[in-house]
Amino acid sequence: MKYIKRLFFIFLMLVCISFDAFGSGQNRAGTAAAPQLRIPVGSRYLAMGGADVALVSGLEAIFWNPAGVSISETDANAIFSYRQYIADMSMNFVAISGKFGEFGTIGLSFRSLNIGDINVTTMDQPDGNGQIINPSFFIAGLTYSKQLSDRISIGVNFNLINESWPGVSATGFSLDAGVQYRNLFSVPNLSLGVTVKNLGAPMEYGGTALFVQGEEQTGTRGTTFYEVSAQSAELPSEISLGVSYTRNIDDENLLTVAGTFVNNNYTYDNYKAGLEYSYKNILYVRGGYLFAPESTDDTPNIFEDYTVGAGLNFKEFTNIDVSVDYAYIPVKFFDANNVFSISLGL
């Protein structure tokens, strides 16, 4: 146990030291590869403003903190989530997991960003030439999570990232790692969580569409094909540090509060606060708030605002642990996001 604790605190110190290297990156906003890595999925913890690094559990933890995937009362779990995103885009998320005894928990996940139909334009036909394309953006993930003790759990995600357009595509790999520590300072129900996300090599597009005809100005080669070298882009790395506290009001009522600081490499650093009220572990009411102190009216954070949501768990009425959750996310300049999730546990 002492060895495990030392490893945890060494990891925590390394993360804290890394904050200096991840300074606020708003001046690089919009230049990162695979921005779909930063789109939250699931409803329960999104309704809490994403302030859930320390307490998140189950399959939604794949996005927030993979250490929480192993925290589940059931041995097998599944989830499907749909998010109505900005500008007529949508995000689908499906995942399954299973516990394998002392080895730990293994999870498989798939995230797909649907951009929709796009009219093909050219220099000669800037309003469109009648052709339609539908790009494909997806993330396939493998998760490993394990409870090292009754207080400490760890987890990692290995993600395959793919972006495809007609004639060009880009493929990359990313790594997420997280730790959760419960009963911090021997205080019951006080938890700490740390997550490092989206670590990986830069991505670069390639494909037949990057070949263009050109004629060498000097020499005898004449007209031939040349490949345009696409610029590579780094992944949108981030570090999250959060705490949470759960209070049993009585046998039927439970209240959880949480707070998280997120240090982003490609946008504003932000602070998140959230709460969840539970009645008999059947009805859940949630709320959250996201604040980015560096944002301005000229360069706003479009998601800087409140979040609300609710959920129902039907375990008391069925033999299967079934939950239905909803989150409402206001957005500046765009329609609000609606997120729906269905979770199953056996």
N, C-alpha and C positions, 0 to 999 in steps of 0.2 A: 504493500500500500504506500509506503514512503517513496519507493521508486516511481510509482505511478504519479504521485503528487509532484515529485521533482520534475518529471517529464512535462507535466501540465504547465507548471509555472515557468519552465524554460521556454516552452512554446509561447506562453502569454507575453513574456518579456521580449522575445524576438518580434512578435507582432507589434508591440508598442513601439519598439525601436524603428520598425518599418514605417511608422506613420510619417516620419520625416521624408522618406523616399516617395511616398504616395501623395505628396501635397495636392491641394485643391487644383483640379485640372480643367476648370471652366474655359480657360483659353484654348483648350484642345477639344472642346465639346463638338460632337458631330464628326470627328475624324477617326474614331476607334473602329476596329473590325468587329463583326458579329454583335451589333447592338441588341439583338434579340436575347442575348445572355442576361441583360439587365431588366427584362420585362417580367415582373413577378407573376406567378401562377398560383392557383388555389384561391379559395375565398376566405377561409377562417382567419388566417393571420394577416392577409391583406386588409381585411376589415378592421384590424387592429393597427393599421398604419404601417405594418411591417416591423413593428417594435417587438420582435419575438425571437431574437437570436438565442436568448437564454432558455426559453420555455417551449419552443416549437417541438412538436412530436409528430410521429406518423409520416405519411408520404409527402405532405406539404413541406416537410423539413428538407427534402431534396433541394429545394431552391434556397431556403433561408439558412439552414445549418444542418448538414448531413449527419451530425452527431445525434440528432433527434429522431432519425429514422428507426433506430432500435428501441425507442421508448414507445411501446405499444402493448395494450392488454391482449391483443390477438396475435396469433402466429402467422397469419397470412392476411395481406391487405391489398386493396385496389382503390384507385381513384380516377375519376374523369372530371376535368374542369374545362370550362369555356369562358374566355374573356373577350368581351366586345371592346376592342382597343380603339385607338384614335384613327381618324381619317379613313374610316370604313375598313380598317384592318381588324383581324381577330387572332387570338392565340388559343390553341388547343393543347391540353396537357393530359397525358395518361401515364399511369405508373402502377407497378405491382411490386410487392416485396414479400419475403418469407424469412422466418427465423430458422437457423440451422444450429440449434443447440449452443454449445460453448463456442462454436466458431464465430457466431455473430449473425447479423442480418444482411441479406443481399437484396438490392432493389434494381429494377430496370425501369427506365422512364423514356418518354418521347415527347418533345415539345415541337410544335409546328406553328410558324407564323404565316398566316394567310394574308398576303398583300392585296390580292384581288387582281382583276383584269387591268392591264395597262395598254393604252394605245401606242403603237409603234410610230415614232416620228423620225423624220430625216431632215437634212438641211433643205432639201427641195420641197418637202411636205411637212412643215412644222406643226400642222394641225392633225397629222396622222395620215397613214397610207392605207388604212383599212385593216391592217393586221393587229392581232391582239396577242399579248404574251402574259403568262402567269408565272412569276418567279417562285422558286421553292426555297424556303428557309427552314431548316430543322436542326434540332439538337437531340442526339441519342445518348443516354447516360447509363452508366453502371455505377451503383452506389454500394459501398461497404460501410457498415456501422456496427459498433459493439459497445455494450456497457461493460466497462472495466471494473466497476464496483457499483455499489448502490448510490454513489455520488457522482461518478465520472463516466461520461460516454464520449466516444470519438466517432468521426465519420469522414469519408472522402468520396468525392464524385469524380469519375473519369468521363469526360464528355467528348463526343464526336460532333463537330460542327460542320454543316454543309450549307452553302449558298449557291444556287444554280439559276442562271439566266440562259436564254437561247444563245449557244455559242461560247459561253464563258461560265466558269464555276470556281469556287474556292472551298478548300477543305482545311480544317484545323482541329486541334485538340486542346482541351483546357482541363484544369484541375481545380477542385474546390476542397478545402479542408476545414473542419470545425471541431470544437470542443465545447462540452457543457459540463458545468460543475454545480451540483445541487447542495443545498444546506451550507451555503458559503458562510465562513466564520462561525460554523456550528449553529447558525440561525435557521430554524426549520422553515422550509418553503422559500428561502432566498436563494436565487440561482444566478450564475454568471455564464455568459456564452461568448465565444470568440469565433469568427469565421473569416477565412481568407478565400476570395473567390476569383475565378476567371484568370488563373495563371496559365500561361502558355506562350508558345512561339507566335510571332506575327503571321498573319494570313495574307495571301496574295492571289489575285485572280489570274487564271490562265485559260486558254481555249482557242478554238479556231477563229472566233470573232476578233481576236487580237492580231490576226495576220492581215496586213494591208499591202496592196500593190505599190511598188515604187520603182523609180528608175535611178540607178547610180549615176551621179553627175560626172564622175571620172571612172574610166575603165571600160571593159567590154562586156559586162554581164547583161546589160540591157534591163528591160523591165522584169522584175521578179517580186516574190513575196518576202516581206519583212515582218518580224514579230514585234509588236509594241510591248515594251516591258512595263507591266503594271506596278504601281507603287504598293508596297506592303504596308500593313497597318497593324498596330498592336491591339491586343485584347483589352477590354475595359475592366481592368483589375480594380478590386475594392477590398477594404477591410472593415469588418463590423465588430463592435464591442457592445454588449448589452447586459442588462440586469433585469430581473423580474422578481415579483413577490406575490404569493398566493395567500389569501386570507379566508379561512372557513368561518363565515359569519354564523352559521348554525348547521344543523344536519342537512338542510335542504338548499342553502344558499352559499355560493362560492364566488369570490371576487379575485381577479388577477390583474395586476398592473405591471407594465413593462416599459422600459426605455432603452433606446439603442442609438449609438453614434456610428455613422457610416462615413468613412474616409474614401472618397471616390477619386480615381485617377483621371477621369475624363468628364467630370461635371462637378457641380457644387458638393461640398461636404454637407451632410444634413443630419438633423436630430429627429428622432421619432419617439412618440409616446402613444401608448395604447392601453386599453382595458377590456376585460371580458367578464360579464356577469353570467353565472350559470344557476339555473333553478332545477334541482333534482337531477342534474346531468342530462336533462331532456331539452330544455329551452336555453338558448344562448343569445345574449345581446352584446354587441361589440362596437367599439369606437376607437378612433385613432387620430393622430395629427402629425403631419410632416412639416418641418421647418428648416429652411436653408437660409441662414442669416446673411450669406454673401450675395444672394440673388437681388436683383433690382428690377424696376419697371421696364428698363430697356432690355435686360437679359434675364427674364423670369424663369423660374422652375415651374413648368406647367402642372406638376403634380403636388405643388406645395399648398396643402389645404387639409381639410378634415376627411375622414373616411368613416363609414358606418356599415353595419351588417348584422345578420342574425343567422341562427342555425337551429336545426332540430335533430335530435338523436332518437332513433326508434328502437334502441336496444331493449327497453323495458317492455316492448310490445311484440317483438319478433325474436326468432332464434339467431338472427344475424345482426351484427353491429352495423347499422345503416345510419349515415348522417347526410343531411342535405344542408348546404350552406350558401349564403349569398353575401356579396359585398358591393357597395356603391362607392365609386371613386370619382369625385368631381375633377374636371380638367379645365384649365384655362385655354380659351380660344377653340376648344373642340367640345363635342358632346361628351357627357359623363360616361365613364366605363361601368358596365354591369358585368359581374363575375358570378358564375354558378358552378357549384361543385357537388358531386355525389361520391361518398366514400363508403367502402365495404370492408368489413373485418370478420374473419372466421377464426 
